[in-house]
Amino acid sequence: MEETYKVKTMSRKRPVNVEVKLRHAKDDPNKLIRKFIKKVKKQKILEEVRERRYYEKPTTKRRKAKIKKLKNARKSQAERDKKVKLRSR
């Protein structure tokens, strides 16, 4: 008997099926749960559910995306500056 755990979400883009079989986790239920959680995080299912929980106006979405983009740019620039400083020593 093989156990299979699935999660199915409906998205406008595409349906997502996450499936983990017990034999892939070598018959260890804890390993099975960890693999399942890892796959769910990789597919970003929970993030999508949280985003869709409440309606968000398009202007708010754009503003948040712009702020996130600027934040990531600053972070990557700081990392690049840090690498350059380490090289110059």
WOPERA-V36202 format. One record per residue. N is the residue number from 0. RES is the residue in three letters. PSI is psi in whole degrees, -180 to 180 (none if undefined). Layout:
BEGIN
N & RES & PSI
N & RES & PSI
END
This chain:
BEGIN
0 & MET & 126
1 & GLU & 128
2 & GLU & 141
3 & THR & 133
4 & TYR & 131
5 & LYS & 151
6 & VAL & 134
7 & LYS & 127
8 & THR & 149
9 & MET & 126
10 & SER & 155
11 & ARG & -30
12 & LYS & -56
13 & ARG & 149
14 & PRO & 146
15 & VAL & 128
16 & ASN & 123
17 & VAL & 126
18 & GLU & 133
19 & VAL & 127
20 & LYS & 148
21 & LEU & -34
22 & ARG & -27
23 & HIS & -26
24 & ALA & 11
25 & LYS & 45
26 & ASP & 22
27 & ASP & 113
28 & PRO & -33
29 & ASN & -40
30 & LYS & -38
31 & LEU & -45
32 & ILE & -43
33 & ARG & -42
34 & LYS & -42
35 & PHE & -48
36 & ILE & -41
37 & LYS & -43
38 & LYS & -39
39 & VAL & -42
40 & LYS & -40
41 & LYS & -39
42 & GLN & -9
43 & LYS & 40
44 & ILE & -47
45 & LEU & -38
46 & GLU & -43
47 & GLU & -40
48 & VAL & -44
49 & ARG & -39
50 & GLU & -39
51 & ARG & -1
52 & ARG & -43
53 & TYR & 150
54 & TYR & 138
55 & GLU & 129
56 & LYS & 147
57 & PRO & -37
58 & THR & -37
59 & THR & -40
60 & LYS & -46
61 & ARG & -42
62 & ARG & -44
63 & LYS & -40
64 & ALA & -41
65 & LYS & -44
66 & ILE & -42
67 & LYS & -42
68 & LYS & -45
69 & LEU & -41
70 & LYS & -44
71 & ASN & -37
72 & ALA & -44
73 & ARG & -42
74 & LYS & -46
75 & SER & -36
76 & GLN & -40
77 & ALA & -40
78 & GLU & -42
79 & ARG & -42
80 & ASP & -39
81 & LYS & -42
82 & LYS & -40
83 & VAL & -40
84 & LYS & -38
85 & LEU & -37
86 & ARG & -37
87 & SER & -13
88 & ARG & none
END
